[in-house]
Amino acid sequence: MRNLLFILLCLVLTAPTAFALSYSDTDMAVIGNGKGIYGYNASGVPKQLIGINSSNAVVINSGALALRISGLVTLSGASTTMTSAISQSPTLNIINTNADAYGSYIDFKKLSASPVTSDVIATQRFYSYDASANSTLMAAIVVSCADVSSSNEDAIIDLQAMKEGTLTSILKITSGNISMDVPTGDATLTTGNINISIVIGGVTYYIKANTEQ
């Protein structure tokens, strides 16, 4: 764990006030059930910079410094959590300032040694409390493999939403085909036009509608 803290300190640290950072046994101090690394401010007062809480999580003291990282960073672990009690926070900003035609990427990689059809590649899940303060999965975007054959790969994008207490597949894109399931109620078009072509037995049927009809 001390090696992890040392690696963090080797990153570029930018502090709002001047700190003379050092790493030695004398800088390690017991904080509750954990340990921390201290730096000294311009007045020679020790200030906690990085510590380990009772849950063995590395904590950066946001009041003491900001953490700026340049280069490749790899985090290994079951989960990473950002927590804030401020409105519309925490915010994750991914910024690309390169003057070309390409933007940033978010890559979800499923690198199984034995991939099979129906493997889930990644899932984005959206939780909220219900009226009884139960953490509830309200919606999800699930991407999975429809075919893992080399050069014939197919994928599925499944948009799911809570429907009367059950997470339900609402819109599914499979190998370029789109299917929409509306279990109960009506599908409503609020604005714009719809042009649908359906091929059955070699015969094409067209459905056209707009909000002005």
C-alpha positions in Angstrom: 0.0 0.0 0.0 2.9 2.4 0.7 4.2 1.7 -2.8 0.8 2.8 -4.2 1.0 6.0 -2.2 4.6 6.6 -3.5 3.4 6.1 -7.1 0.6 8.6 -6.6 3.1 11.2 -5.2 5.3 10.6 -8.3 2.5 12.0 -10.4 2.3 15.7 -11.0 0.8 17.4 -8.0 -0.5 21.0 -8.3 -1.3 22.7 -5.0 -3.2 26.0 -4.5 -0.5 26.9 -1.9 3.1 26.0 -1.7 4.0 22.6 -0.3 7.4 21.0 0.1 6.5 17.4 -0.5 8.7 14.6 0.7 8.4 10.9 1.3 10.0 9.1 4.3 9.0 7.2 7.3 8.7 10.4 9.4 6.1 11.7 6.9 3.9 8.7 7.6 1.3 9.3 10.3 -1.5 7.1 11.7 -4.9 8.7 10.9 -7.7 6.8 12.7 -7.5 3.3 11.3 -5.4 4.3 8.3 -2.1 6.1 7.3 -1.4 9.3 5.5 1.4 11.2 3.7 2.0 14.7 4.9 3.6 17.7 3.3 4.6 21.0 4.9 3.2 24.4 3.9 5.1 27.6 3.8 4.6 28.1 7.5 6.1 24.7 8.3 2.7 23.3 9.4 2.1 19.6 8.3 -0.8 19.1 6.0 -2.3 15.8 5.1 -2.0 15.2 1.4 -2.9 11.6 0.8 -4.3 9.1 3.2 -5.8 5.6 3.5 -9.2 5.4 5.2 -10.6 2.6 7.3 -11.9 0.9 4.1 -8.4 0.8 2.6 -9.3 3.4 0.0 -6.7 6.0 -1.1 -8.1 9.5 -0.2 -6.7 12.7 -1.7 -7.3 15.7 0.4 -9.1 18.1 -2.0 -8.6 21.0 0.4 -4.8 20.6 0.2 -4.1 19.9 -3.4 -5.4 19.1 -6.9 -4.2 16.0 -8.7 -3.0 16.4 -12.3 -2.0 13.4 -14.2 0.0 13.4 -17.5 0.5 10.2 -19.4 -1.0 6.7 -19.3 -2.8 5.8 -16.0 -4.0 2.3 -15.2 -6.4 1.6 -12.3 -6.8 -2.0 -11.2 -9.7 -2.9 -8.9 -13.3 -3.9 -8.7 -14.7 -0.4 -8.7 -13.8 3.3 -8.7 -16.2 5.8 -7.0 -16.6 9.5 -7.4 -18.8 11.1 -4.7 -20.1 14.6 -4.2 -22.9 16.3 -2.2 -22.9 19.3 -4.5 -25.6 19.9 -7.1 -24.9 18.6 -10.6 -21.7 17.0 -9.3 -19.4 15.1 -9.7 -18.7 15.9 -13.3 -16.4 13.9 -15.5 -14.9 16.0 -18.2 -13.0 14.4 -21.1 -11.3 17.2 -23.1 -9.5 16.9 -26.5 -7.8 20.1 -27.7 -6.1 18.5 -30.8 -6.8 20.4 -34.0 -7.9 17.5 -36.2 -11.1 15.8 -37.2 -11.2 13.3 -34.3 -12.6 13.6 -30.8 -12.2 11.6 -27.6 -12.9 7.9 -27.1 -14.5 5.9 -24.3 -13.6 2.3 -24.9 -15.3 -0.7 -23.3 -13.3 -3.8 -23.9 -14.4 -7.4 -23.4 -11.2 -9.4 -23.8 -12.4 -12.9 -23.2 -10.0 -15.8 -24.1 -13.1 -17.8 -25.2 -15.7 -15.4 -26.6 -19.1 -16.9 -27.4 -22.4 -15.6 -28.9 -24.5 -13.7 -26.3 -21.4 -12.5 -24.3 -22.2 -9.1 -22.8 -19.5 -6.6 -23.8 -20.5 -3.8 -21.5 -23.4 -2.3 -19.6 -24.2 1.2 -18.7 -26.6 1.2 -15.7 -28.6 4.1 -14.3 -29.7 4.0 -10.6 -32.0 6.2 -8.5 -33.8 5.9 -5.2 -37.4 5.1 -5.3 -40.0 6.6 -2.9 -38.9 4.1 -0.2 -35.2 5.0 -0.6 -34.4 1.7 -2.3 -31.5 2.0 -4.8 -33.2 0.9 -8.0 -31.9 0.2 -11.5 -34.0 2.5 -13.6 -32.5 2.1 -17.1 -29.6 0.4 -18.8 -27.8 0.2 -22.2 -26.5 -3.3 -22.8 -24.1 -4.2 -25.7 -23.6 -7.9 -26.4 -22.3 -10.2 -29.1 -24.8 -11.6 -31.6 -22.1 -13.5 -33.6 -18.4 -13.8 -32.7 -17.3 -15.5 -35.9 -14.2 -13.9 -37.4 -15.1 -11.4 -40.2 -18.8 -12.0 -39.6 -19.1 -10.4 -36.2 -22.6 -9.0 -35.2 -23.5 -7.0 -32.1 -26.7 -6.1 -30.2 -27.4 -2.7 -28.5 -30.3 -3.1 -26.1 -31.9 0.0 -24.6 -33.8 -0.9 -21.4 -36.0 1.1 -19.1 -38.0 0.4 -16.0 -41.7 -0.4 -16.8 -44.0 -0.8 -13.9 -41.3 -2.2 -11.7 -39.6 -4.4 -14.3 -36.6 -3.5 -16.3 -37.8 -4.0 -19.9 -36.1 -4.0 -23.3 -37.6 -1.0 -25.2 -35.4 -0.6 -28.2 -33.0 -3.2 -29.6 -30.5 -2.9 -32.5 -29.3 -6.2 -33.8 -26.9 -6.5 -36.8 -28.3 -3.2 -38.2 -31.9 -4.1 -37.6 -34.1 -2.2 -35.2 -36.9 -3.6 -33.1 -39.0 -1.8 -30.5 -41.1 -3.5 -27.9 -44.0 -1.5 -26.3 -45.5 -4.0 -23.8 -48.5 -1.8 -22.9 -49.6 1.7 -23.9 -49.0 3.6 -27.1 -45.9 4.6 -29.1 -46.2 8.3 -29.5 -44.6 10.5 -32.1 -44.3 14.1 -30.8 -42.7 15.8 -33.7 -41.3 15.0 -37.2 -42.0 12.2 -39.7 -41.8 8.4 -39.7 -41.1 6.4 -42.8 -41.0 2.6 -42.3 -40.5 -0.1 -44.8 -41.3 -3.7 -43.9 -40.3 -6.6 -46.1 -42.4 -9.8 -45.8 -42.0 -12.7 -48.2 -40.2 -10.4 -50.7 -43.0 -7.8 -50.7 -42.2 -4.4 -49.3 -44.8 -2.6 -47.3 -44.5 1.1 -46.4 -45.8 3.1 -43.5 -45.6 6.9 -43.5 -46.8 9.2 -40.9 -46.2 12.8 -39.6 -47.5 14.8 -36.7 -49.6 17.1 -38.9 -51.9 14.3 -40.1 
